Amino acid sequence: METQTAIRKPTPAGIVRWTVVLWLIAGGIINYLDRAVLSIAAPSMITELGLTRTDIGLLGTVFAWTYAVMQLPAGWLIDRLGAKRIFALAMTLWSAATIATGAVSSLAALLASRFVLGIGEAPCFPTFAKLTTVWFPRAERGLAAGLWDSSSKFGPAIAPIVLVNLLVVLGWRPLFYLAGSLGLVYALVFWIFYRDPAAERRLTASERTYIAAGGGMEEQKSAVSLAIWSALFRNRTVWAMIGGYFCTIWIWNIFLVFLPLYLVDRFHLSLSQLGLYASIPWLGGACGEILSGFVGKQVVERGLTTSIDCKRYTIMVCSLLAGVVVAYLPGVTTVWGAIALMTAALFLISAITGSAWALSSDVAPVGLTASVGAIQNFGGYFGGALSPWLTGSIVDRTGSYGLAFTTGAIIAAGAAVFYMLGVRKPIVLDAQ
């Protein structure tokens, strides 16, 4: 477990560990592509099925609440049974739920499909956090997490460009069929070809030594008792991570569910225009996550600070700036002005999410990385699940997104308080 002394720059060795990030990026892109299909299809679904913007927000909220609650058993199962097995099963389930969404017509059936989607998608990012501790030394985990979590921005960025064109030609239902089928194919390929470090023949002896020296190499499966697992909820650090991630996911969910619809409602964009405009902010998010991870890696390797403190300061600065940027968004009157501010906001928010996931691997007890990451994610999405429904209700009643963005700005800035004051050292459990 990391102490509060700075880490000196190690000698790099080999690149096989970085190829694993490609597996995670691909899986994460599909994960968020399946979530983002709803936001692209929403205008057509509203017209064809007679839905309201509150209904669309409710679909986002049901998914987010289910996703949040299922984080808890997901993290426990990953730590107990292994990342590969749980991830392949989960991806199969969420892909089937995506396909089912395109086949139903009632609000109740749509809610049911989003419920199952939340169950299936819950293990995805806790799995990635677990695999990061296996494949990477501590100094590189921030960059690795930034790379794979950037998939949560590339997915929504790719979705408008690809899916809007398909929507014009095929209609909204085939979007769900295609996205779900892609996930089923990936799940099969991952199950057949992915190997843990111990079974990966391409790893050289020097790279194995380098990973192991930094705390990686073997996946720690934990036969964790209920007493030890529940002890995480009595730890101050864990609750600070829950609170900080709630602040981040609140505004994140507003963008994820409503960004395309906001551009249509506010600036009356056509579908052909929407594909380009709606993708740009998410590309900014991907850049923010990768850049923050790269800078953090350099800072830690040069011995300027510890891995934990580097991520805490990144989150503090980015959350405060994100609050300022989002607060200005309601006053913008041009589409390019809105795009610029949303791009800046997602750049900053993404730097927070990547740092938060990497932070969970730094502070977690041995064998409990997935559990700690999942509990943090649970807190974020359980509270943040309210934001899509509340945003839809505000827009239906006022005809404006202004109050939703202003509230989101204040909440986003609150992440700085939780992470700076509450996450200072590794978690020590009071039950063993």
N, C-alpha and C positions, 0 to 999 in steps of 0.2 A: 504494500500500500504506500502511496506517495506521501512523503513528509513535506514539510514546508521549506525545504531547502531547494535552491534552484538546481535544475538538471543541466549538466554539461552536455554539449553537443556530442553525440555518439558518431561512430564511423558507419556510414550507410553500407549496406551489403545486399545486392540482389534486388529484383523488381517483381518477383512472383506475387508477393503480398499485394502489390498494387493492382494486379489483374483481377483479384478478388473483388475490388471495388466496382469493376465493370458488371459483375453479377448483381451487386446490390443496386447500382444505378439503374440497370435495366428493370429489375423488379420494382423499384420505387417509382419509376416512370409509369409503369403499367398500373400500379396502385393508384396513383393520382390521376391518371388518365381515366380510370373507371369512376373516380369521384367527380371529375370535371365534366364528364359527359352530361350530367344533369344541368349544369350551368349553360352549356351550349344549346341543349335541347329545350331549355325552359321556355323561350318565347313561343316555339311551335307547340309545346305541350299545353301552355296556357290557352292558346287559340283552339286547339283540337279537343282538349279534354275539359275545357271550361274551368281551369284552375285559376286561383288568385296568386298574387305575390306572397301572401301569407302562407298559402299552401306550399309554394316552392320553399319558403323559409322553413316550414314545418318538416318537409322532407330532409332538409339539411340538418335540422335539429335532432330528428329521430336517429339519423345515421350517427351524428356526433355523440349523442348520449349512449347509444349502444356501443359504439367504438370505445368510449371512455370506460364504461363499466367492464367491458370485456378485456381491457388492458390488464386488470388484476389477475384473473386466471391465466391469461396469455403469458405474462411474465413468469408466473410460477411454473407453468407447463414447459416453457422453453428452458428454464434453469434446471428442471427436473428430467426432462425427456430428450433434450437436445434441440438445437436450432434448426437443423436441416429437415427433420421429420415434421416438426410443427409448421414450418414455413410452407413446405410443399402442400400439406393438407389445407392450410388456411387459404392459400392462393387458389386452389381448386374450388373451395367454397365461395370465395368472393367473386370469382369469375362466373360461376353459375348464377349468382345473385344478379350480376350485371346483365347477363343474357335475359334473365327473367323480367327485369325492369322494362325491357323493350317489348315484352309480350303482353303486358297487362294494360288495363284502361281505367280502372277505378282508383280513387285516392287511397282507399284502404289497401288495395293490392300494391300500390306504389310504396306505401308506408311499410308494408311487410317486406318488400324486396330491399328497401334501404336498411331495415332492421337486420336482415341476414347479411347484407353487405358490411355493416358495422362489425358483426361477429367475425366475419372472415378476414377483414383487413386489420383487426386489432393486433395480431402477432407480428406484423410486418416490420415495423421500425424497432421494437424491442429485440427482434431477431438480429437486425443489423447492428444494434448496439452490442449485443453478445458477440457476434462474429468479429467486431472491431477489436474487442479485448483479446480475442484468440489470435488474430492475424497481425496485430500492430503493437509495437512498443508504446509506452505512454506518451512520449514526445510527439509521436505521429498521429495519435488518435484524433486530435482536433481537426487536422487536415483530412484524414480519412472520413470522419463523420461529416465534415463540410461537403466533401465530394458526394457521398451517397445521399445525404439529405438534400443536396441540390436537385435530386430527382423529383422532389416534391414541388419544385418550381419548373423543371423542364417538362413534367407531365402537363400541368395547366398551360404552359407556353406552347407546346406542340398541339394540344387539343384544339384551340381555335383555328390554327392554320390548316390542320388536316380535316377536322370534323365539320367545320362550317361548310367547306366545299362539298363534303359528302352529304351534309344535311340538305343542301340545295338540290342535289341530284337524286338522293335516295329517300329523303324524309328522316324523321327523328328516330324511329324504331331501329333501323339497321345500325345506327351508331352504337347502341348498346350491344347488339349482337356481335359486331366486329371487335369492340373493346373486350368483351368477355371471352371471346374465342382466342384472342391474343394471349390472355392470361392463362388459359388452359394449356396452350402450347408451351409457354414458358415454364409452368409448373412441372410438366413432364421432363423438359430438357434439364431443368435445375436438379431434379431428383436423380436423373441418370448420370450427369456429368460433374456436379459439384463435389469436391473433396475437402475434408478438413485438413489442417496442416500436417497432422501425423500420417495421413495417407497420401499426401501430395508428393509425387515423385520428382516433380520439377524443382522443388526447394533444394538449394545447395546447403551443405553443412554450415557455411558461414552465415547464410541468411537465417537458418534455423537458430543458430546461436544468438544472432542479433535480435531476433524477435523474442526469444526466451529471456535474454538479459533485460529486456524492457518490460517484462511481466506478461508476455503472451505465450503462444505456442500450443497450449493444451486447453481444450474447452472444459471448463469446470462445471460438471453437472452436480447439482446440489440436492441431496435428499433432505431438503429443508423442512423443519417441523413448523407446525402452525404457530408455535410460540415465537420462534425466530422470525418468521415472516411477518407476524403481527407486530413484532418489536420495531420494525421499520416505521410504523405509524406513530410510534412514541418518540421518534427522533426529530429534533428541531430542524436539522438540515433537510430532511425529507419534506416536511411541511413547507419550508421556504421554497423548495423546488416546485411543489404543487402550486403554491400561490403565484410564483413568478411565471410559471408556464400558463396558468389560467389567463394572466394579463396579456400574454403574447398571443395565445390561440383565439382570444375574443376577437381581435381585429383581423387575425388571419382568416377566420371562418367567414367574416363579412366579405372579404375579397374573394375567397374561394367560391362562395355560392353566388354572389351578386355582381362581381366585376363586369361580366359581359352584359348582364341585364341593366346595370347602372349606365353603361355607355349607350345602350339602346334608348333607355328612358330619358337620360339627361341630354344627349346630343343627337338623338334620332338617327343613329347609324343604320345603314343597310346591312344585310347579312354578308355581302361581299366585302364591305369595309370592316366588319367586326372581326374577321379572321386575323387581320394584321394588328389592329389596334389592341385587341384583347390579349395578344401574346406578348407584346413588348414588356409590360410590367413584370411578368413572370421570368423573362430572360434577365431582367435586372435583379430579381431575387436570386437566381442561380449564380450570377456574378458576385453578389454580396456574400453568399455562403462560401463559395470557393475562395474568394479573396481573403475573407476573415480567417478561414482555416489555414491558408498558406502563411499569412502574416503571423498568426499565432504560433505556428510550427517554428518559424524563424526566431521568434522572440524566446520561446522556451529553449530551443537548442543552443542559443547564444548565452543562456544562463541569466537572462535579464529578469526573469520571474519564474514562479512555479507554474505548472500546468493548470492547477486549479485557479490561481489568481488571474492568470491570463484570460481565462474564459469569463470570470466574474467581471472584470473590467470591460471586456468586450460587450457583454450583455448590458452593463450599466450605461455606457455611452450610446449604444445603438438604440436602446429602449427610450431613452430621453429624446434623442433626435427623431425617432419614429413618431413619438407623440406630437412633436412640433409639426412635422410634415403632414400627418393626417389631419391635424387641426386646421390647416390651411386649405384642405381639399374642397370643402363645401363652397368656398368663395371663388373658385376658379370658374371662368366663363368660356374657355376654349377647350376643345377636345385635346389638343396637344399639351396644354397646360395641365389638364387632368392626368394625361398619360405620364407626363414628366413627374408629377408628384406621386402617383401610384407606383411608378418604377422606383423612385427613391425610397418610398415607404417599404416596399417589398424587399429591396436591397438590404435595408436595416433590419427588418423583421426576420429575414432569412439568416442573417448573421447571428441573430439571437437563437433561433431554433437549432442551428448547427452546433453552436457553442453549448447549448443546454444538453443536447444528446451526448456530446463528447464529455461534458462535465459529469454525467451520470456514471460513465465508466471510470472516471477518476476517483469518485467518492464512494463507490459501492463496495461493500465487503466482498471478499473472494467468493465466487460462485453465485453472486446475486445481482450481477450487472443487469440482466434482462428485467428482473423484478423492480429494481430501482428506476430504470428507464421507463418501464411500463407504468409505475405509480406516478411518476412525474407527468407522463402523457395522459394518464387518467385524470389527474387534477386539471390539466389544461382543457381537455375536451369535455369533461363533465360540466364545468362552469361555462366554458366557451360555447357549448352547444346552444345556449340561450340566444346567442347573438344573431344567427340567421333568422330565427323566428321573430325576434324583437325587431330586427331590421325590416323584414317584410311587413310586419304590423305597422311600423312607423310610416313606411312608404305608402301603404294602402290608405292610411288615415290622413296623412299630411301632404302626400304627393311629392315629398322631398326626402333625400338621403342625408340632409344636413345634420339632424340630431343624432342619427346613427353614427356618423363619422366623428362628430365632436365627442360623444361618449366614448367611442373606441379609442380616440387619441388619449384621453385621460387615463383610461384603463391600461393602455399599452405602456405608458410611461411608468406605471406602477411596478413593472417587472424589475426596474433598477433597485427599488427598495428591498424586495424579497431576496434577490440573489446577492446583493452586496452585504446585507446585514445578516442573512441567515445561512449562507453557504460559504463556510470559511475553511472547513477541514473535512477529512474523510469521515464516513459514518462509522461509529462504534456502537454496536448493539448492546442492549442491557440484558439480552437473553441469548444464551449459547446452547 
